[in-house]
Amino acid sequence: MLFKILKPWVNPLLVGLLILFSMPLKLPVLQQTLESLLSFSFPIRLSLYTLVLPPVALFSMAWNRKRAFEIWQKLKLPLIVLAFLFCWMWLGAIMSEYPKIALKHSGRYSIFLMTFIAFLFALERDSLKKSGQIFTGIYVILMAFTFLDLHGKTNIPALLTENGLHIDLFFRGAAPSSFFENRNPYAVISVGVFFWSLANLRQSWILSSLAIAAASYSIVLAGSRNGILTLVICLLFLLILTFKQIRKARIAFVIVLVAAVAVGIGYYTLKSQTISRTNASLNRLLDIKTYKDLERMEVRFVIFRAAFDLGLADPPILGSGAKTFGHEVFSKAKDVAHLNSAWYKDAFNSHNAPLTIWIEMGWVGLLAVLLFLWLWFRPALRGPPLLMMPMLAVCVGQILDYFVWEIFFMAFQSFFFAYFAAKIYFENGIPNVQTTD
């Protein structure tokens, strides 16, 4: 009897655990205890996403193993491309000039893949609404903690330390990062949650409204120009796509129009660091006459040019290996000697997803990524435009930055992609969509 009551909640709880265990929290107390008991030093720092997340992901796939054929039948082609992409990544890591870095991060990216597949299995039609509510609830709670910390009502790093946990990067003040290690992924994910909550407003008015409010506040709070740019670009795409379907979706058009007007009014009336920085950047862009002016304005444009020059001079086929962009470009490209240091090599990529993938995985890897995205986004052209916006947000947000190293960002991104597939292909009541093969 108890099992029958709990069974409908298993997958929603697994979805929640996949999100929570993707948080960038280290386990220093547990690691010290295990090393003392085993008389062995672990080569890495134990964390939730290295120690706990993989077993949860495997359990999610095992619990929903009967869905394997259904998922394969509907998503065969993009999954084949994805499998090839990760095999290519591992081959590049093995052959890399920087094997220690490339192999380490290939292992990390493989955890991302496992988490994405686990979401595909866990987000099934009978519990999709519950899963969405748990996802929304987790985001709202984490943002509530972020806001309380920002206003001095609590201290998240101290609270984590008291419970044997540690977070390396937790910024406050002018550039809060919440639990995302950096303000840019925090802002971009908040844009994705904003659109995801709009799309699910009918299913849960209270939770979705709270998430919309929290996401809107977070976008302004983060101080990220990338977040603002992502929001504006996605709204433009949404208005264009929705306008084409206006006769079929009048309510959706009204919602989108109201949201766009609200964002526009807010942009010009709210006085925040984010908007001030964005306006300053726009004013500087108006004075740009040559690419050298762009390079003087932002270091990322220097990195763009250096990556292009290196890639065109020696076109990469296999690539330099995962997370090696800084090592490859800064040590070999011209005019970037000031970036050729250990910190820049480890911390910087191209601030652009296609460029980073091109250098690290070569032409083959880049084409495979683009093919996967096309196959995954293609059904959205036949579905409600609002449904694809969370996916579009995380992709657009990586045009001027790149967050694949950020595990919590990737968990949200995986959820958005898997939820889209569940709505389009598997949910009852959604018009049948042709399989991708």
Secondary structure, DSSP 8 states (H G I E B T S, - for coil): -HHHHHHHHHHHHHHHHHHHTTS-EE-HHHHHHHHHHHT---SS--BIIIIIHHHHHHHHHHHTGGGHHHHHHHHHHHHHHHHHHHHHHHHHHHH-SSHHHHHHHHHHHHHHHHHHHHHHHH--GGGHHHHHHHHHHHHHHHHHHHHHHHTTS--HHHHHHHTT-EES----TTS--TTSSSHHHHHHHHHHHHHHHHHTTTT-HHHHHHHHHHHHHHHHHTT-HHHHHHHHHHHHHHHHHHHHTTTT-HHHHHHHHHHHHHHHHHHHH---HHHHHHHHHHHHHHT--SHHHHHHH-HHHHHHHHHHHHHHHS--SS-S-TT-HHHHHHHHSTT-GGG-SHHHHHH---SSHHHHHHHHHHHHHHHHHHHHHHHHHGGGGGS-HHHHHHHHHHHHTTSS---TT-HHHHHHHHHHHHHHHIIIIISTTS-------
